[in-house]
């Protein structure tokens, strides 16, 4: 079992459409643990840093402008193989191509309004978490239900 942490951003469309609780519940019901949570307005500098790998691409300015267009919820989710698990739960970037039952399929209609960002690798996760959270904002705790979720080897 490899416990990982991953960053999730609920984008302005998820916040404005009232999906914060629904999306957090999905991760909790899966057995993943919330290790950090904050709501914020993303500055241009933070948006450019977060999406830096896409600088120069045709969609870059749209990404930056959209993520700073309204409040965002930043979360750290923790669990066994959390990065891959969360990515599967989120679904394809284009909601019309996402698998039924994923967050983007269930709540989204258009790539430019796809509700959620999730780190795509361990390296990205570490970088992204450090952009949005200070070390003292990451909460470590045990949940009593973990023994009902994870089999001990």
N, C-alpha and C positions, 0 to 999 in steps of 0.2 A: 504494500500500500504506500503510495506517495502522496502525501498531503501537499497541496499546492495552494497558492493564492493567485487570484486574478482580478483585474480591474474591470468593472462594468460602469458604463455611463448611461443613464436614462436621459436621452436627448430631450430638447425642448418640446418636441411633439408628444413624447410619452408623458411628460409632466403636464402639459396643457390639456391633454385628453384624459387625464385622471387615471393612468395605468400604474402609478408608482406601487401601490399596495398589491395589485394583481401580479406584477412582475416579481416583486420581492417574494411573495407567497410561493410562486413557482419554484424559486431556488430553495426556499426553506422546505417545501414539501418534498423536493428531490432528496433532501438530506444534506444539503450544503449549508455552511455556517456563515453568517454575516460577521465580518471582522472589522469593518469600518463603514461609516455612512455619513455623508454630508451633502447638503444642498448648497449650490453656489451659482453665481453668474461667472462664466468663463471669460477671461480677458482675451483680447486679441493675441497678446504675447503667449499666453498659455495655450490657446487654440493653435497657433502657428507651431509651437514646440510639440504639442501632442500630434499634430498631423504633418510634421516636418518631412517624413518620408515621402509624402505625396506632393511636396512643393514642385511647382513647374508643370504639374499635370492639369489637364483641362478642368477637372472637377475640384481642384484644390480650393480656390476662392469660395466656391459654393459651400464646401465642407466647413471652412473657417467661419464664414458668415452665419451659417445655420447654427452651429454649435454655440455661438455666442448670442443668438437671437432671443433667448429666454433662459430661465433657470434650468439647471441640470442637477440630477442626483448622481453623485459618485459613490460607488460601493466597492468594497473589497469582499470577495466571496472566497471561502476556504473549503477545501475538501479533497478527497481522494481523486486524483486526476482531474482537478477542478477546471483547468484551462480547456481541455477537450470536451468535458461534460457540458460546460457552459456554452461553448461554441455550438454544440449540437442542439442545445435547448434554444439558442438564439435563432438559428437558421441562416439561410443564404442571405447575402447582402440585398438582393432583390426579393422583396416579399412575395412576388408572383412566382418565383422559382423556389421558395422555401418549402420545406416539407410540412404537411399538415401537422398541427400540434405544436409547432415552434412558435416562439414569440412573434417573430416577424410575419409569419403566415397568418397567425390568428388575429393580429392587430394592425398590420401594415398593408399598404396598397402600392407604394411607390418607393423606389430606391432612395430618392432624396429625402424621404420621410420614413426611415426604417426603424425609428424608435430607440435603438439601443446600440451601444458599442461594447465589444468584449475583446480583451487582449487575445492575440492569436498565437502567442508563444511564451515560453518562460522568460526569455530575454525582454520581449515587449511588455510583459506583465510587470517585471521588476522596474523597468523604466517608467511605465505609466503610473504605477502605484506611487512611485517617488515624486511624480509631478503633482499628484492630487492629494497626497496624504503625508503628513509628518510622521515620523516613527512613533511618537507618543499618541497618535490618533488611531493606531492599529491595536485592536483589543484582542488579547489572548485569553481564552477561557475554555473550560470543558463544558460540554452539554451532556446532561444525563442520558439523552436519547442516543448518543453515539454508539453505545453498545448494541442498540437495536438496528442500527444502520450499517455498521462496519463489522465484519467478521474478523476476530483476532486470530492471527496465525501462530 
